[in-house]
Structures are given as structure tokens and as C-alpha cells.
Amino acid sequence: MSRVIGASGNRLFVYIDDLPLIGHIAFGVIDRGTNIIQVRPTTLCPYNCIYCSVDAGPYSRHRQAEFIVNWRHLVKWVRHVIEVKGGDVIEVLIDGVGEPPTHPSIVNIVAELKKVVPRVAMETRGYTLTQSLVDALDRAGLDRLNISIDTLDLEKGVFLQGVPWYRTEKVKEIVEYIAKETRIDVHLTPVWIPGVNDKDIEEIVEWGLRIGIGKRFPPFGIQKYEVHKYGRKVPGAKEPTWREFREFLEKLEKKFSIPLHYKKLDFGFRYTKRYPTKYSRGEKISVSVAMPGWLKGEVITVDSELSTIITVVGVKWCPELVNKKIRVIIVENQDGIYIARSL
């Protein structure tokens, strides 16, 4: 059964193998009404990136718990979501608020997902990849790795990742190995932080083109630095406007003669039938407390039909709450991710 399996400092570690995997932002399956669905097997992350929008890593200030999902249970729910959507899914993107390759059964996840969808892609920062893991993912049928590397400079890499052991050279070596020795395509996704890594982005584009990434998919998906409520802020850096971001991309497009703006990148994306939204904002329902919430001051609950997870905010977690029934009001339901407050 799903349970707390350990603790470190002020963080709990939760294993999930019998709860619904629809309704939460941090783990499970997320459908945003397109032919690409997101699958999140774990929240674990070894980095402490100084701009992290989800406050991941060992020095997180807001997280209360980390989650790892049983791989068979996860695949079962992916199959369920695809079936409800009428099978109209072209890709599963394994991403998350953590580092997906840290899941111990990530190869099994990829292999099983390839049996139900044409394409499987995965996001990573690259450092947790090894040649043996990459080879196993290649054999499992992984189509693409979205790798976020923000600089090729050693010292700046340590600074941006927020951990002393990070080495950009290691990530470069594994990326080049993937590009040259496997069938897996590489899509580089650096984050542009104005005034911090402007020149670095250019160097990454030059390097990526030189080593031959982007065989079947767009080679680059440059990301805009954004400040989030529970995320981290880069000291002295200003969040760029969308206009500034577009102008930055346009300069790079002109210099390298390749499309970089997200509207020009073609992954075969299109809107499709959504997984049904079960609860409306303002709706009042009864739920049972299942486990600690992802962030402090939250608990995770399950509805009476055992079909949906609802995060209830403003409730302090304690083990005695497990299985306790409470009445809540839904305050957010975007993309089937439910947030509620207790009544």
C-alpha cells in the first residue's frame, strides 16, 4: 500500500502503489487536452538549481514530502488515461518536478510505455545519465531526451545547478555519446537568464549543431527564466518579458538560421479530447486523507470513488490524519489538478 517509507531532515519519502494517479501536479499522469500527455514517476532531484521554479533538491524550503510511484501502477494509469482519451495520444513525455532518471525502474517505464504509444520522451538535466543507462533506454525504445544544460562553463555550471559536484564536461560527454552512438534524439532546453548566461546560450547552440542533435525533432527549446511563488530567484537577475524573450530568440534565429521560437517548433502537437474534469470550482465533496502533501501545510486526499487525488491546503500533516474523512471545497481544477480547502 502507499506509505511513508522514510524521512530525512524535514522531508518525508512516500511510495505510491495503490492510489489514483490523476489529480496531482507532482506525480502521476497529467492530460492538458492534447495528444501529448505528461507522466511523472518521481519528485526526487539531486540538484539545487538557483532558478528552480518548483524548489526541488536537497535544500528545498517549501517541500514537505518527496514521492516515488510504483512503475507498474504508473503504467496502468497511463493506459487508463489513453483509453479514456480514445487512444488519441502520440507521445508520453516523462517529466516532473524532479529528475526522472532517478526512478530505479525508469527503463521498465519506458519499455512498457512504448507498447502503448508511438513516442516516449524524457526530460533530464543530464548528470544522472550514464552510458549504461542510456544504452538501456535506447534498447527500451526511448525516442528523445530533452536535456537542460544552461552553460558549457564549469564554474558557471556549479553556480547555476547549486551543487559543488556538478560537472558540465560530464553532461557534454553523455550528450555527445547519445547523439553519436544511439538512436535517441537530443533536444537541448537551456534556460535563458538575462545577464547571466546570454553568451552561454549561443555557445550551447553552436555546440549542439556541431555534434548533430535534432535528427528527428527540433534541436533546441530555449526556456524563459520565470519567477514562481514557491520557486527560487537568481540574485540580481530580472525576469524577462515575453517580448524580450522573443527578441532574444530572433537574434539567435538570424545568426544560426534555425527556428527557435516555440511556435515554430513542430512536435506534432494538437488538441484532442480531454480526460474528463470531475470536480468544478466551488464544488463541495467528502474526501479521505491519504498521505502528507507535497508542500508544507498540505495533505493529499482521495475522493469517495477512489478515482481522483485532491490536494487540501491549509492543513498540517500528522500520521493520525490517515483515513480521516473531511469536507472540502474545490478551489482550483485546471487540467484536472485539484486544489481544495477544508470546510
Disulfide bonds with the S-S distance in Angstrom:
none
